[in-house]
């Protein structure tokens, strides 16, 4: 969601795709813990 918004903002600004760095937060979900065998208290 955040990355898509950043892409739309870059497009609206007519910024160069090859020279514009997009930064967006990344959040872990409970499913990520199960898939990667992480401890249940990692997100707390």
ABEGO torsion letter per residue (X at the ends): XAAAAAAAAAAAAGBBAAABBBBBBBBBBAAAAAAAGBBAAAAX
